[in-house]
Amino acid sequence: MAADKSQPSKNTDPRVEDVSWQAQKSAMTRDRILDAAINCFINLGYTNVTTAKVASTAGVSRGAMLHHFPSKTELIQAAVEYLHGKLLEDYTQRVNAIPKSKKGKAHRRAGLDAYWEYLTGDLAIAYHELCVAGRTDPELRQILQSSSARFSEHVHKTNAVLFKEWNDRGDRYLLAMDVTRFMMEGMAIDQLTVDRKKRIPLLLDYLADRLEEIFKEGDSSAIARHSTSK
């Protein structure tokens, strides 16, 4: 009679189980340190982050910190990659939360709202601050470059779904998406704007209407003049 493979083996070597648990425990500690690093980016700002502060926030010993990240450079590099994954997850969840009942213009408008919520979240703000710090920190700038390229590619693919009616319009589509991105990122950066709660919805409404108009305009329009494909 064949053995029931669905049941765990009675001859499991306890040493193997111990190694597996140790590996799992080590991965959990590593993630806790990286979560703490991101919290420090958010609450302290990149320039004030030290390995000691991250270890304290994570609740781990200096020895545990050095075991996983022997240097601050290795910690920052791993934290940026970890943050990149969190950003992708956050953005994707917001987009996927758009009700399926929304179609056409309403769906595209909801996409702008999802992107705005993402841009003004703690994770995106922390990432922006890292990019600003990278201007004068060559090592950080190099770490951020590959991460930024991958995220831009992900946003492009997501926009191809959000704005699927338009993404075959060549440069006109690319220019419209760039206008959207840079306008909204600028709005998000300007955290001190007066009457934000009143003005931001008006700007998003204007942007949504402008996008609809852009793809209805003829070849003599401003955006068409800067596009190679209509």
HELIX and SHEET records of a PDB file:
HELIX    1   1 PRO A   14  LEU A   44  1                                  31    
HELIX    2   2 TYR A   46  ASN A   48  5                                   3    
HELIX    3   3 THR A   51  ALA A   58  1                                   8    
HELIX    4   4 ARG A   62  HIS A   68  1                                   7    
HELIX    5   5 LYS A   72  ASN A   96  1                                  25    
HELIX    6   6 GLY A  104  LEU A  119  1                                  16    
HELIX    7   7 ASP A  122  ALA A  133  1                                  12    
HELIX    8   8 PRO A  138  LEU A  162  1                                  25    
HELIX    9   9 ASP A  171  ILE A  189  1                                  19    
HELIX   10  10 ARG A  196  ILE A  214  1                                  19    
HELIX   11  11 ALA A  222  ARG A  225  1                                   4    
END                                                                             
